[in-house]
């Protein structure tokens, strides 16, 4: 569904991914279409991770996808929120 400006409009208010393994070498490519949809929707995204290593790996994938989608401004918002 797209809005009047042609931007993808999400049918959902937000997304939650429990321990998704976004950066895991065996799962990374499988997540690409889903991540593109989620991040393009502009809806909030919450993720969890099994460990700090897993979280850092997932965050690297999210940053790369946000950059590829031209949404670098969202990266700074997340990183600033993590400092609090």
N, C-alpha and C positions, 0 to 999 in steps of 0.2 A: 504494500500500500504506500502511495506517495502523496505528499501534501501538495498544495497549489504551486509551490516553488519547484516541485520535482524531487524534493529530498525524501529519502526513505522514511516512512513513518512507522514506528514500531506498533505492533498490536499489543505489546506488553509494557507494563510500567517499569520493569527492571528485570535483571537476570542474576541468578545465583549459580555459581559453579563450585561444587564441593570437591576439593582435591582433584581437579581435572587433569593435571599432568600436561599442561599446555606446552611446556618446553621439553618434555621427555622425547628422546630420539625416536621412539616407536609410535608416538601419538601426535607429534607436532604437525605433520602434514595433514592429518585427518581433521584437525581443529580449524584449519584455515578458512573454509567456507563459513563455518558457524561463527568464528570470531569476526570475520568481515561483516556478517549480518548484524551481530550484536553491537559492535562498535560503530557501525554506520547508522544504527538506529538512534544513537544519542542517549539511549536509556541508561540508567545507572547499572553498573556491574559490580558484584561482590564475589570474591573468590576466597577459598581457603586453601591450605597446603599442608602436606605431611611434615614438612621441615622447612627451616630457613633456606636451605639449599634449593628445595623444590620451589619455594616462593620466589626466590631470586631468578631462577630459570624461567618460571612462568611470567614474571614481570618483564624480563628481557623480550619475550615473544610479544607480549602486549604492547610494549614500547615500539617495537619494530612495526607492528601492525598499525598502531596509531600514527606513526610517522608516514607509513605508506599511504594512509588514508587522508593525510594532510591535517591531522588533529593533534599536532604537537602541543597545543595549548592545554589539552587534557592531561598530558604527562606531568607538567609542572604542578597542576592542581593536586594530583595524587601524591607526588613526592613531597609537596609542602604539607599535606595532611598527615603523612607518615612521620613527620618531624615532631608533631605535637604529642 
